[in-house]
């Protein structure tokens, strides 16, 4: 549940940054780019292949996707916003705590962990006790 609660807080913060920072109503492309950016920064040595044309390491993935979208006449606004917000989140969640040990800016509150654990238990109970349709025997 730790990763789920942290992921939920990250998505909430990304949405707040993007909505109030750029007043964009449709946040899906920017949120996706933010996730891609944070993932790519957390996996710097992973080697990727894009369309079988060339290989690169993971930190270049958002920029490769941005360039490919630009070649297809897509506006880079949403992509750049996602990269910017992802970079702010990555810096404050991964880089800053290493510079200042013991200080974390983003963390999921305890009530969120408790709520997600109780939700998971409730769902497991419901799924375990759902009656399954009986097959007719001849």
N, CA, C and O of each residue as an XYZ file, in Angstrom:
552
protein
N       0.806     -1.202      0.000
C       0.000      0.000      0.000
C       0.848      1.265      0.000
O       0.354      2.349     -0.310
N       2.118      1.127      0.347
C       2.981      2.301      0.377
C       3.100      2.921     -1.005
O       2.963      4.134     -1.162
N       3.354      2.087     -2.006
C       3.496      2.618     -3.361
C       2.184      3.166     -3.885
O       2.183      4.159     -4.611
N       1.075      2.549     -3.537
C      -0.221      3.031     -3.995
C      -0.530      4.396     -3.403
O      -0.988      5.293     -4.112
N      -0.283      4.559     -2.110
C      -0.541      5.847     -1.456
C       0.387      6.924     -2.009
O      -0.050      8.048     -2.257
N       1.651      6.596     -2.204
C       2.586      7.563     -2.770
C       2.208      7.931     -4.201
O       2.308      9.092     -4.599
N       1.775      6.936     -4.967
C       1.361      7.199     -6.340
C       0.137      8.113     -6.363
O       0.049      9.024     -7.186
N      -0.807      7.863     -5.453
C      -2.006      8.686     -5.395
C      -1.671     10.135     -5.043
O      -2.230     11.065     -5.626
N      -0.762     10.322     -4.093
C      -0.338     11.675     -3.724
C       0.380     12.341     -4.894
O       0.167     13.525     -5.158
N       1.227     11.592     -5.594
C       1.948     12.158     -6.739
C       0.969     12.611     -7.821
O       1.117     13.702     -8.372
N      -0.027     11.784     -8.128
C      -0.986     12.158     -9.154
C      -1.806     13.382     -8.734
O      -2.104     14.249     -9.555
N      -2.159     13.441     -7.474
C      -2.907     14.588     -6.978
C      -2.079     15.867     -7.084
O      -2.582     16.900     -7.525
N      -0.825     15.797     -6.686
C       0.049     16.966     -6.780
C       0.302     17.363     -8.235
O       0.327     18.550     -8.559
N       0.487     16.384     -9.100
C       0.671     16.681    -10.526
C      -0.547     17.401    -11.084
O      -0.419     18.392    -11.803
N      -1.725     16.897    -10.748
C      -2.945     17.532    -11.224
C      -3.098     18.956    -10.716
O      -3.523     19.840    -11.460
N      -2.754     19.183     -9.453
C      -2.839     20.537     -8.885
C      -1.845     21.464     -9.563
O      -2.197     22.581     -9.942
N      -0.598     21.009     -9.721
C       0.422     21.835    -10.387
C      -0.013     22.215    -11.796
O       0.120     23.366    -12.212
N      -0.533     21.235    -12.523
C      -0.878     21.485    -13.921
C      -2.134     22.336    -14.066
O      -2.195     23.223    -14.918
N      -3.126     22.064    -13.237
C      -4.375     22.805    -13.372
C      -4.209     24.268    -12.978
O      -4.650     25.166    -13.696
N      -3.576     24.499    -11.843
C      -3.436     25.881    -11.380
C      -2.248     26.591    -12.008
O      -2.242     27.818    -12.112
N      -1.241     25.832    -12.429
C      -0.073     26.445    -13.045
C      -0.289     26.848    -14.483
O       0.250     27.858    -14.936
N      -1.082     26.062    -15.212
C      -1.262     26.341    -16.633
C      -2.722     26.457    -17.038
O      -3.025     26.729    -18.199
N      -3.614     26.257    -16.106
C      -5.060     26.347    -16.368
C      -5.489     25.470    -17.546
O      -6.260     25.899    -18.405
N      -4.986     24.255    -17.573
C      -5.358     23.297    -18.607
C      -6.441     22.388    -18.037
O      -6.281     21.825    -16.955
N      -7.525     22.250    -18.757
C      -8.644     21.452    -18.259
C      -8.464     19.959    -18.540
O      -8.878     19.134    -17.725
N      -7.862     19.596    -19.661
C      -7.656     18.190    -20.005
C      -6.210     17.831    -19.689
O      -5.298     18.199    -20.429
N      -6.004     17.114    -18.593
C      -4.653     16.895    -18.085
C      -4.033     15.553    -18.472
O      -2.874     15.308    -18.137
N      -4.755     14.686    -19.157
C      -4.259     13.332    -19.412
C      -2.897     13.294    -20.105
O      -2.021     12.568    -19.635
N      -2.665     14.038    -21.203
C      -1.339     13.948    -21.838
C      -0.219     14.452    -20.929
O       0.869     13.877    -20.904
N      -0.481     15.511    -20.195
C       0.544     16.057    -19.308
C       0.822     15.124    -18.136
O       1.975     14.946    -17.742
N      -0.239     14.522    -17.574
C      -0.040     13.571    -16.482
C       0.759     12.365    -16.956
O       1.641     11.878    -16.248
N       0.447     11.887    -18.154
C       1.184     10.745    -18.693
C       2.652     11.101    -18.904
O       3.537     10.305    -18.592
N       2.909     12.285    -19.428
C       4.297     12.699    -19.639
C       5.031     12.871    -18.316
O       6.225     12.583    -18.226
N       4.337     13.332    -17.303
C       4.950     13.476    -15.986
C       5.373     12.112    -15.442
O       6.464     11.971    -14.890
N       4.514     11.119    -15.599
C       4.845      9.768    -15.140
C       6.028      9.215    -15.926
O       6.935      8.617    -15.347
N       6.022      9.409    -17.236
C       7.129      8.936    -18.076
C       8.438      9.599    -17.654
O       9.474      8.939    -17.577
N       8.390     10.907    -17.381
C       9.604     11.629    -17.002
C      10.169     11.090    -15.690
O      11.364     10.812    -15.599
N       9.317     10.942    -14.673
C       9.799     10.450    -13.367
C      10.332      9.029    -13.514
O      11.379      8.701    -12.956
N       9.621      8.179    -14.262
C      10.102      6.813    -14.460
C      11.456      6.808    -15.164
O      12.357      6.061    -14.784
N      11.591      7.640    -16.185
C      12.840      7.649    -16.947
C      14.010      8.148    -16.102
O      15.132      7.666    -16.259
N      13.767      9.089    -15.223
C      14.838      9.585    -14.353
C      15.220      8.569    -13.280
O      16.369      8.534    -12.841
N      14.276      7.753    -12.861
C      14.551      6.748    -11.828
C      15.193      5.487    -12.400
O      15.644      4.632    -11.639
N      15.243      5.355    -13.715
C      15.875      4.209    -14.380
C      16.904      4.696    -15.393
O      16.737      4.476    -16.593
N      17.963      5.354    -14.932
C      18.876      6.012    -15.874
C      19.717      5.074    -16.729
O      20.179      5.481    -17.795
N      19.930      3.850    -16.306
C      20.814      2.972    -17.078
C      20.056      2.032    -18.011
O      20.676      1.229    -18.707
N      18.757      2.118    -18.036
C      17.963      1.260    -18.903
C      18.100      1.716    -20.352
O      17.949      2.899    -20.656
N      18.386      0.771    -21.239
C      18.549      1.079    -22.659
C      17.238      0.763    -23.376
O      16.674     -0.319    -23.215
N      16.765      1.719    -24.165
C      15.497      1.583    -24.885
C      15.741      1.657    -26.384
O      16.760      2.175    -26.842
N      14.787      1.131    -27.135
C      14.850      1.156    -28.591
C      13.552      1.795    -29.078
O      12.469      1.348    -28.700
N      13.639      2.820    -29.899
C      12.461      3.525    -30.384
C      12.173      3.173    -31.830
O      12.931      3.540    -32.728
N      11.068      2.454    -32.060
C      10.610      2.051    -33.392
C      11.665      1.299    -34.199
O      11.612      1.280    -35.428
N      12.600      0.696    -33.526
C      13.648     -0.033    -34.216
C      14.642      0.846    -34.951
O      15.491      0.347    -35.690
N      14.539      2.174    -34.748
C      15.411      3.095    -35.476
C      16.703      3.395    -34.736
O      17.778      3.392    -35.335
N      16.605      3.652    -33.438
C      17.804      3.967    -32.671
C      17.593      3.632    -31.205
O      16.464      3.531    -30.723
N      18.714      3.461    -30.508
C      18.665      3.139    -29.081
C      19.175      4.327    -28.275
O      19.977      5.131    -28.750
N      18.688      4.409    -27.055
C      19.069      5.492    -26.151
C      18.781      5.029    -24.734
O      18.106      4.020    -24.529
N      19.291      5.762    -23.761
C      19.014      5.430    -22.368
C      17.713      6.095    -21.925
O      17.243      7.047    -22.549
N      17.147      5.583    -20.851
C      15.817      5.995    -20.399
C      15.660      7.493    -20.138
O      14.588      8.020    -20.437
N      16.649      8.221    -19.603
C      16.409      9.650    -19.363
C      16.087     10.460    -20.615
O      15.565     11.570    -20.512
N      16.388      9.928    -21.783
C      16.077     10.642    -23.028
C      14.687     10.307    -23.579
O      14.256     10.915    -24.559
N      13.984      9.360    -22.970
C      12.690      8.931    -23.493
C      11.681     10.067    -23.627
O      11.063     10.176    -24.686
N      11.473     10.925    -22.619
C      10.495     12.011    -22.808
C      10.858     12.931    -23.968
O       9.978     13.416    -24.679
N      12.148     13.170    -24.159
C      12.581     14.066    -25.235
C      12.418     13.419    -26.593
O      12.103     14.101    -27.569
N      12.629     12.106    -26.674
C      12.429     11.387    -27.939
C      10.948     11.399    -28.310
O      10.596     11.636    -29.465
N      10.081     11.143    -27.327
C       8.644     11.168    -27.592
C       8.193     12.580    -27.972
O       7.358     12.751    -28.861
N       8.745     13.584    -27.301
C       8.408     14.976    -27.624
C       8.810     15.305    -29.057
O       8.028     15.904    -29.795
N      10.009     14.925    -29.455
C      10.476     15.196    -30.823
C       9.646     14.436    -31.853
O       9.313     14.974    -32.909
N       9.317     13.193    -31.543
C       8.497     12.409    -32.475
C       7.111     13.030    -32.638
O       6.588     13.100    -33.750
N       6.523     13.477    -31.544
C       5.226     14.148    -31.626
C       5.307     15.438    -32.409
O       4.391     15.775    -33.158
N       6.398     16.160    -32.241
C       6.583     17.406    -32.989
C       6.698     17.136    -34.487
O       6.187     17.904    -35.302
N       7.373     16.043    -34.845
C       7.474     15.659    -36.254
C       6.109     15.308    -36.847
O       5.900     15.420    -38.055
N       5.181     14.880    -35.982
C       3.830     14.543    -36.424
C       2.867     15.723    -36.287
O       1.650     15.543    -36.318
N       3.416     16.922    -36.136
C       2.644     18.166    -36.028
C       1.758     18.233    -34.789
O       0.676     18.817    -34.840
N       2.193     17.653    -33.688
C       1.476     17.791    -32.425
C       2.055     18.968    -31.654
O       3.250     19.250    -31.735
N       1.203     19.643    -30.913
C       1.667     20.755    -30.098
C       2.495     20.221    -28.932
O       2.070     19.286    -28.253
N       3.659     20.794    -28.693
C       4.499     20.317    -27.596
C       4.099     20.884    -26.222
O       4.754     20.581    -25.224
N       3.042     21.696    -26.157
C       2.672     22.353    -24.906
C       2.394     21.365    -23.780
O       2.954     21.496    -22.692
N       1.536     20.379    -24.028
C       1.191     19.410    -22.987
C       2.403     18.575    -22.587
O       2.604     18.277    -21.409
N       3.198     18.204    -23.570
C       4.374     17.389    -23.279
C       5.384     18.164    -22.443
O       5.929     17.634    -21.475
N       5.631     19.407    -22.810
C       6.580     20.221    -22.040
C       6.071     20.502    -20.639
O       6.858     20.545    -19.693
N       4.773     20.692    -20.489
C       4.200     20.895    -19.163
C       4.390     19.648    -18.304
O       4.759     19.744    -17.134
N       4.138     18.480    -18.887
C       4.347     17.229    -18.159
C       5.799     17.026    -17.775
O       6.090     16.558    -16.674
N       6.713     17.370    -18.669
C       8.144     17.255    -18.353
C       8.506     18.215    -17.234
O       9.241     17.845    -16.318
N       8.000     19.449    -17.291
C       8.309     20.430    -16.247
C       7.798     20.015    -14.887
O       8.531     20.078    -13.900
N       6.538     19.585    -14.822
C       5.971     19.161    -13.540
C       6.638     17.878    -13.062
O       6.888     17.719    -11.868
N       6.926     16.964    -13.979
C       7.640     15.747    -13.597
C       9.023     16.045    -13.054
O       9.476     15.396    -12.110
N       9.702     17.027    -13.644
C      11.027     17.394    -13.149
C      10.942     18.012    -11.753
O      11.763     17.708    -10.887
N       9.962     18.868    -11.537
C       9.795     19.448    -10.191
C       9.537     18.345     -9.171
O      10.140     18.328     -8.098
N       8.633     17.420     -9.513
C       8.348     16.321     -8.589
C       9.588     15.459     -8.368
O       9.908     15.121     -7.228
N      10.290     15.100     -9.442
C      11.486     14.267     -9.314
C      12.528     14.946     -8.435
O      13.127     14.299     -7.576
N      12.747     16.221     -8.637
C      13.749     16.926     -7.846
C      13.354     16.961     -6.374
O      14.176     16.672     -5.504
N      12.113     17.308     -6.091
C      11.682     17.436     -4.700
C      11.521     16.088     -4.004
O      11.639     16.014     -2.781
N      11.254     15.021     -4.759
C      11.052     13.721     -4.132
C      12.296     12.841     -4.128
O      12.453     12.010     -3.233
N      13.183     13.003     -5.104
C      14.352     12.127     -5.193
C      15.685     12.839     -4.928
O      16.547     12.300     -4.233
N      15.853     14.022     -5.468
C      17.142     14.709     -5.360
C      17.266     15.457     -4.030
O      18.267     15.308     -3.329
N      16.269     16.250     -3.682
C      16.335     17.074     -2.473
C      16.545     16.245     -1.192
O      17.363     16.635     -0.360
N      15.830     15.108     -1.001
C      16.090     14.320      0.216
C      17.519     13.785      0.308
O      18.007     13.529      1.409
N      18.202     13.611     -0.835
C      19.597     13.172     -0.791
C      20.523     14.327     -0.415
O      21.559     14.121      0.218
N      20.142     15.539     -0.808
C      20.939     16.709     -0.446
C      20.742     17.089      1.016
O      21.680     17.534      1.677
N      19.543     16.918      1.514
C      19.188     17.233      2.904
C      18.626     15.967      3.551
O      17.408     15.794      3.591
N      19.480     15.082      4.056
C      18.992     13.824      4.636
C      17.981     14.082      5.769
O      18.147     14.988      6.585
N      16.958     13.270      5.783
C      15.939     13.387      6.816
C      14.811     14.341      6.466
O      13.828     14.423      7.201
N      14.931     15.056      5.369
C      13.874     15.997      4.973
C      13.189     15.484      3.715
O      13.818     15.299      2.673
N      11.909     15.263      3.835
C      11.088     14.839      2.699
C       9.953     15.810      2.538
O       9.267     16.134      3.508
N       9.745     16.278      1.330
C       8.688     17.251      1.087
C       7.372     16.541      0.781
O       6.331     16.900      1.332
N       7.411     15.547     -0.086
C       6.194     14.830     -0.458
C       6.141     13.502      0.264
O       7.080     12.710      0.196
N       5.051     13.262      0.951
C       4.819     11.973      1.578
C       3.316     11.777      1.698
O       2.551     12.737      1.784
N       2.917     10.531      1.701
C       1.494     10.226      1.828
C       1.127     10.245      3.309
O       1.832      9.648      4.122
N       0.040     10.916      3.671
C      -0.365     10.949      5.068
C      -0.832      9.579      5.560
O      -1.262      8.739      4.770
N      -0.745      9.365      6.863
C      -1.063      8.068      7.457
C      -2.502      7.659      7.188
O      -2.775      6.485      6.938
N      -3.427      8.617      7.236
C      -4.827      8.250      7.021
C      -5.041      7.668      5.628
O      -5.945      6.856      5.434
N      -4.225      8.070      4.658
C      -4.355      7.534      3.310
C      -3.922      6.070      3.270
O      -4.564      5.253      2.609
N      -2.840      5.734      3.972
C      -2.417      4.341      4.068
C      -3.514      3.491      4.707
O      -3.844      2.415      4.208
N      -4.073      3.978      5.811
C      -5.109      3.241      6.529
C      -6.339      3.059      5.650
O      -6.927      1.978      5.617
N      -6.734      4.121      4.933
C      -7.908      4.035      4.066
C      -7.691      3.035      2.938
O      -8.593      2.262      2.616
N      -6.502      3.039      2.333
C      -6.237      2.108      1.238
C      -6.151      0.661      1.717
O      -6.578     -0.255      1.013
N      -5.597      0.454      2.916
C      -5.524     -0.906      3.465
C      -6.919     -1.425      3.773
O      -7.233     -2.575      3.466
N      -7.770     -0.582      4.383
C      -9.136     -1.036      4.687
C      -9.924     -1.267      3.400
O     -10.730     -2.194      3.334
N      -9.708     -0.449      2.388
C     -10.370     -0.659      1.102
C      -9.942     -1.982      0.476
O     -10.774     -2.728     -0.040
N      -8.641     -2.271      0.522
C      -8.140     -3.530     -0.040
C      -8.717     -4.728      0.711
O      -9.080     -5.728      0.091
N      -8.804     -4.639      2.032
C      -9.389     -5.738      2.808
C     -10.865     -5.911      2.483
O     -11.347     -7.037      2.362
N     -11.580     -4.812      2.343
C     -13.006     -4.887      2.018
C     -13.218     -5.525      0.649
O     -14.094     -6.372      0.479
N     -12.415     -5.114     -0.317
C     -12.531     -5.696     -1.649
C     -12.191     -7.180     -1.650
O     -12.840     -7.971     -2.333
N     -11.172     -7.554     -0.884
C     -10.800     -8.965     -0.805
C     -11.925     -9.772     -0.165
O     -12.217    -10.883     -0.607
N     -12.560     -9.224      0.875
C     -13.673     -9.910      1.528
C     -14.842    -10.070      0.569
O     -15.440    -11.142      0.480
N     -15.165     -9.004     -0.145
C     -16.286     -9.058     -1.091
C     -16.008    -10.064     -2.199
O     -16.878    -10.859     -2.552
N     -14.804    -10.030     -2.745
C     -14.473    -10.957     -3.829
C     -14.438    -12.402     -3.359
O     -14.740    -13.316     -4.127
N     -14.070    -12.611     -2.098
C     -14.026    -13.971     -1.577
C     -15.420    -14.533     -1.326
O     -15.610    -15.749     -1.347
N     -16.389    -13.664     -1.089
C     -17.724    -14.117     -0.732
C     -18.778    -13.878     -1.809
O     -19.969    -14.058     -1.555
N     -18.369    -13.488     -2.972
C     -19.320    -13.316     -4.069
C     -19.741    -14.694     -4.538
O     -18.908    -15.562     -4.800
N     -21.033    -14.877     -4.637
C     -21.502    -16.193     -5.071
C     -21.257    -16.341     -6.564
O     -21.554    -15.448     -7.358
N     -20.727    -17.452     -6.908
C     -20.460    -17.738     -8.301
C     -21.648    -18.480     -8.883
O     -22.276    -19.281     -8.190
N     -21.963    -18.231    -10.125
C     -23.112    -18.949    -10.709
C     -22.857    -20.440    -10.738
O     -21.767    -20.904    -11.071
N     -23.887    -21.168    -10.382
C     -23.783    -22.636    -10.368
C     -24.077    -23.172    -11.765
O     -24.940    -22.665    -12.481
N     -23.354    -24.182    -12.119
C     -23.621    -24.807    -13.419
C     -24.691    -25.869    -13.212
O     -24.704    -26.572    -12.202
N     -25.555    -25.967    -14.152
C     -26.630    -26.958    -14.070
C     -26.071    -28.338    -14.340
O     -25.359    -28.550    -15.322
N     -26.391    -29.265    -13.478
C     -25.915    -30.630    -13.701
C     -27.071    -31.465    -14.226
O     -28.217    -31.292    -13.810
N     -26.766    -32.356    -15.127
C     -27.822    -33.134    -15.768
C     -28.186    -34.342    -14.986
O     -29.063    -35.103    -15.396
